[in-house]
Amino acid sequence: MLMPGRLEQVFDVATAEDNSRLASVGGDKLVFYWDVATGNIIRKFRGHELRVNTCKFAGEGSSVIVSGSYDKTVRIFDCRRAPQH
């Protein structure tokens, strides 16, 4: 799968339990949440101050993405919540 929209190197990729969704993290400080079937970005999560080096799905139905960054933080992003504008 190509990852259009990623402007920096990808450091980690995780798949949801049912393999329908994917998360990717990298040097752009973002967590990308993807639909595997379409290849479209569902959402981009922000919050890290430095590059993000790891991610994993967790929770019932892979409902959250946990990410770790070189900024020495771990963040939990709820995939069920609507994006805030």
C-alpha positions in Angstrom: 0.0 0.0 0.0 1.3 3.4 -0.9 1.0 6.0 1.8 0.2 9.3 0.0 0.0 12.3 2.4 3.0 11.2 4.5 5.7 13.8 4.1 8.3 12.1 6.2 9.7 8.7 6.7 7.3 6.0 8.2 8.7 4.4 11.3 5.9 2.0 12.3 2.7 0.5 11.0 -0.1 -1.3 12.9 -3.2 -3.1 11.8 -6.5 -3.4 13.5 -7.8 -6.7 14.8 -10.0 -7.3 11.7 -7.3 -5.9 9.3 -9.7 -3.3 7.9 -7.8 -0.3 9.3 -4.2 0.6 9.6 -2.2 3.2 11.6 1.1 4.6 10.5 3.5 7.0 12.3 6.7 8.8 11.3 8.9 11.8 11.2 6.0 14.3 10.6 4.8 14.0 14.3 1.4 12.6 13.1 -0.5 9.4 13.5 -2.3 8.5 10.3 -5.5 6.3 10.5 -6.2 4.5 7.2 -9.0 2.5 5.6 -7.2 -0.6 4.1 -9.9 -1.4 1.5 -9.9 2.1 -0.1 -6.4 3.3 0.9 -7.9 6.5 2.1 -6.9 8.4 5.2 -9.7 8.3 7.7 -8.1 10.8 10.1 -4.8 12.3 11.2 -4.1 12.6 14.9 -1.9 15.4 16.2 -0.3 15.9 19.6 3.3 14.8 19.6 6.1 17.4 19.6 8.7 15.2 18.0 8.7 12.3 15.5 6.5 9.3 16.4 8.3 6.0 16.5 5.7 3.4 17.4 2.0 2.7 17.3 -0.4 -0.1 18.2 -4.2 -0.6 18.2 -5.8 -1.4 21.5 -9.2 -1.6 23.2 -12.4 -3.4 22.2 -12.6 -3.6 18.5 -9.3 -1.9 18.1 -11.0 1.3 19.1 -7.9 3.3 20.1 -4.4 3.9 18.8 -1.6 4.1 21.3 1.5 5.9 20.0 4.9 6.6 21.4 7.2 9.5 20.4 10.8 10.7 20.8 9.2 13.6 22.8 9.0 11.0 25.7 5.2 10.8 25.6 2.7 8.1 25.0 -0.7 9.3 23.5 -4.0 7.5 23.2 -6.2 8.4 20.3 -9.9 7.4 20.3 -10.8 6.3 16.8 -14.5 6.4 17.6 -14.6 10.2 18.3 -15.4 12.6 15.6 -12.6 15.0 14.6 -12.6 18.4 16.4 -12.2 21.3 14.1 
